[in-house]
Amino acid sequence: MRALSTAIVMLTMGVLVFGCAPSAKERQLDEFITAHVEKIKPMAKEASLASWDAAVSGKAEDYDKMSKMTLKIRQVYSDAAEYAFLEDMKESGQVTDAMLARQLGDLYNAYLRNQIAPGLLKEIVDLSTEIEKKFSTFRGSIDGKKVTVNEIKEILKTETDSAKREQAWLASKQVGAVVAGDIIRLVKLRNRAAKKVGFDNYHTLRLTTGEQDVEELDKIFAELYKLTNVPYAKLKKDLDRKLAANCSVGVRELMPWHYHDPFFQETPMVYDLDLDVYYKDKDVKELARKFYAGIGLPVESILVKSDLYEREGKNPHAFCTDIDRAGDVRILCNLRNNEAWMETILHELGHAVYDKYHAPEAPYLLREPAHIFTTEAVAMFFGRLSRNPAWMQGVLDLSDAQRAEIEKVSDKYAQLKQLIFARWAMVMYSFEKQLYANPEQDLNTLWWKTVEKYQFIKKPKGRDEPDWAAKIHFAIAPCYYHNYMLGELLASQLHHKLARDILKVDPDKDIGYVGQKKAGAFLAENVFEAGSVYHWNEMIRRATGEELTAKYFVEQFVK
C-alpha cells in the first residue's frame, strides 16, 4: 500500500500522532459525518445519474428528475440546525484531528452556500435547470436551417466568405437572446441568497466558500494582464494579417466572425501547417485510450460508460462526471476527428483519471479533487499534448520529417493558444464579477467593452444583443471560469516538476510523455490519490515542492 493510502487509513481509524484521544467535539463531529454520508451518498449518486441522463437525452422528464434531485440535495445542505452545529464545531477550536478538520471545512462551506429559504432555493434550482435544458436542446439556424455547434465551428474554421462566416457567428449567439432574461433573474436570485448569509453578492460567496480570496484573484489577473499585453498584441497582429488575407479583407475590417470560434477562445489554425490534417483519418478516441494506457492510467472502464458522439437533443459540449466517488466516472463529448476534439478528449479524460484514481481509503467527503482548478490543471496538462510534436509523433507514428514540420509551428501555436486563452479568461472573470456586482447595468455594452479591452476584438457596428449570455458557464458553472486560468498555471508547474525531477529532462524541450509510466505514477500517487485530504495549496506544495506559482507558466508561454 502506498504511503499516502497508509496515512489515510491510519487517520480515518483515529490514530493520532501524539496518542491523544479524540475530544468530545471530535466524537460528535465524527458521528455527524457518518450519518451525513449515509444520507447523502445514495442521493448524490441518483442526482448524478439523473444529470447524466438529461445531458445525453435532452428529454424534459430527465431534466425534471435532475431538478428534483438537485433540490433534494440542496435542501439537506440548507438545514439551519445542522449548519449551526457545524458553525459551533468550527468556532470551538476543538477539532484538531486533520482529517476531521478537513471534512468539517468542506461541510461548513457546503452548508453556508445553501442557507437559503426553501422557496428561494427551489426557485434557483428550477430556473438553473430550465436554463441548462435550453442550452442543451437549442440549435441555432442559418437561413432557416438548424446547425450544430460543430457545424458552426467548421464554418468559422474553413469558410473564406465573410458573409457566410457572419451568418455562422450570429447563429452561435442566437441562444443568448433565449436565455439572457433567465440568467439575469438567476443572478439576482443567487445574490439575494448570498446577502442573506452576509456576503455582498454571490460571486464573493462562491469564491470564499471555494477557499479562494477575491483580492488575491484580482491581483493574479492584474499581473497576467500586464505581463501578456505586449506579447499578446504582437502575436495577434501577426494572426490578424493572416486572417484578413484568408478572407480577402483589410485588417481593419476584421470582425468577431473572422476568428475561428464564436468567442475567440481557441487558436486559429492559420500558420504553415493545419494540425487537423494529422487527425482527420484517425480515431481520436482510440488515440486517447492507447496514450492513457501507455502511462499506466487505463481509461477503458471510463470510455465504456461514456457518450462520445453528437446527436439531436444531446448536450453539444463536453464534460466529465464522477457518478459515485467509487469508480463510476464518465465523459460526454461530441467527437470529430480533428485537433480540437483530440484536445477535448485528452482534457476530459484528464478530469476522469483524477476522479478515477482517488485513494479508495479516503473518507467519502474527501474523495474529490483538492479544488476545482486542480482538476482543471490535470485536464489542461493532458489537453496540451494534442499539438505537441513529440506526443503527435509517438501516438500517430509520424516520421522525423513530419515531426520537424510540426515543430516549425508548434511553439507559435502553443504560445498563441495560451495567450489567447489567458485574455479570454480575463474577459470572463472581469465580466462575471461585474455581472454579480450590478445585474441591472447595460450588460450588452459591458460585454463588448470587456472584450475590446482584453481581446482587442471590435464590436460589430450597432450590435446590441446579449452575446454574453450565449456562454453557458454563466448559467450552469457560475464563478468558475477563473479556475481554468489557475489550472493553466498549475499545469505548467506540474510539467516543470515532471520533466526536471521525474523524467530528468529539460522542461523547455518537447516532452510527449508517451509511454512514460513514471509520469502517470507520479500524478496518481501525489495528486490523484490525495483527493481533497489536503488544502489545495498544501497538496501542490507536497507534489511539486512549492505552492502555486505563475512563474513556470510565464517561463513557458509569455516570451
Secondary structure, 3 states (H helix, E strand, C coil): CCHHHHHHHHHHCCCCCCCCCCCHHHHHHHHHHHHHHHHHHHHHHHHHHHHHHHHHHCCHHHHHHHHHHHHHHHHHHCCHHHHHHHHHHHHHCCCCCHHHHHHHHHHHHHHHHCCCCHHHHHHHHHHHHHHHHHHHHCCCEECCEECCHHHHHHHHHHCCCHHHHHHHHHHHHHHHHHHHHHHHHHHHHHHHHHHHCCCCCHHHHHHHHCCCCHHHHHHHHHHHHHHHHHHHHHHHHHHHHHHHHHCCCCHHHCCHHHCCCCCCCCCCCCCCCCHHHHCCCCCHHHHHHHHHHHCCCCCHHHHCCCECCCCCCCCCCCEEEECCCCCCEEEECCCCCCHHHHHHHHHHHHHHHHHHCCCCCCCHHHCCCCCHHHHHHHHHHHHHHHHCHHHHHHHHCCCHHHHHHHHHHHHHHHHHHHHHHHHHHHHHHHHHHHHHHCCCCCHHHHHHHHHHHHHCCCCCCCCCCCHHHHCCHHHHCCCCCHHHHHHHHHHHHHHHHHHHHHCCCCCCCCCCCCCCHHHHHHHHHHHHCCCCCCCHHHHHHHHHCCCCCCHHHHHHHCC
